[in-house]
């Protein structure tokens, strides 16, 4: 079946993607900040920790965006 792509489905897709991405980024930044502060890490270990937390977070944002697009443009949902 053909995907339904109109203004409202794209608006819903963008809204869901921005909301979830904001939540994931907030949790990732808070986790790095709290772990770095708790362990009194320096600049370089904090950057390494940020990379270790940031890469899976970026993957989660990308997968959530793909799933949001698929669900918002699915003909059975419209």
Secondary structure per residue as TSV (DSSP state, phi and psi in degrees):
chain	resnum	aa	ss	phi	psi
A	1	X	-	360.0	155.2
A	2	X	-	-84.9	138.2
A	3	X	-	-70.0	145.8
A	4	X	-	-92.8	107.9
A	5	X	-	-119.2	105.9
A	6	X	S	-138.2	-176.3
A	7	X	H	-59.5	-44.3
A	8	X	H	-72.1	-37.0
A	9	X	H	-69.9	-37.4
A	10	X	H	-69.1	-36.5
A	11	X	H	-64.5	-41.7
A	12	X	H	-64.7	-40.6
A	13	X	H	-63.0	-44.3
A	14	X	H	-67.0	-41.9
A	15	X	H	-63.3	-45.4
A	16	X	H	-65.2	-43.1
A	17	X	H	-63.4	-44.5
A	18	X	H	-66.7	-41.6
A	19	X	H	-62.2	-50.1
A	20	X	H	-67.8	-39.7
A	21	X	H	-63.1	-38.8
A	22	X	H	-63.2	-42.0
A	23	X	H	-66.3	-41.8
A	24	X	H	-65.1	-43.4
A	25	X	H	-64.8	-40.3
A	26	X	H	-63.2	-42.4
A	27	X	H	-67.5	-41.2
A	28	X	H	-64.8	-45.6
A	29	X	H	-65.3	-42.3
A	30	X	H	-64.0	-39.2
A	31	X	H	-65.1	-45.3
A	32	X	H	-64.7	-44.0
A	33	X	H	-61.6	-45.5
A	34	X	H	-71.7	-41.5
A	35	X	H	-66.3	-41.5
A	36	X	H	-64.2	-40.8
A	37	X	H	-70.5	-39.3
A	38	X	H	-65.4	-41.5
A	39	X	T	-91.5	0.6
A	40	X	T	52.0	51.7
A	41	X	-	-77.6	152.9
A	42	X	-	-82.8	-167.1
A	43	X	H	-68.8	-50.1
A	44	X	H	-63.6	-47.2
A	45	X	H	-62.6	-31.3
A	46	X	H	-67.9	-38.7
A	47	X	H	-65.4	-41.4
A	48	X	H	-63.8	-44.3
A	49	X	H	-62.6	-41.1
A	50	X	H	-61.7	-37.1
A	51	X	H	-68.7	-41.6
A	52	X	H	-65.3	-31.8
A	53	X	H	-87.3	-33.4
A	54	X	H	-71.6	-36.2
A	55	X	H	-65.0	-49.0
A	56	X	H	-64.5	-31.3
A	57	X	H	-65.8	-42.1
A	58	X	H	-63.6	-40.3
A	59	X	H	-62.2	-42.1
A	60	X	H	-63.2	-39.2
A	61	X	H	-65.2	-43.5
A	62	X	H	-64.1	-45.3
A	63	X	H	-66.4	-38.5
A	64	X	H	-64.8	-39.1
A	65	X	H	-65.3	-41.8
A	66	X	H	-63.7	-45.3
A	67	X	H	-65.5	-36.9
A	68	X	H	-65.1	-41.2
A	69	X	H	-63.9	-43.6
A	70	X	H	-64.4	-40.0
A	71	X	H	-76.4	-35.9
A	72	X	H	-74.0	-24.9
A	73	X	T	-105.1	6.3
A	74	X	-	-69.5	129.6
A	75	X	G	-61.9	-27.1
A	76	X	G	-73.1	-18.7
A	77	X	G	-91.6	-8.3
A	78	X	-	-110.5	360.0
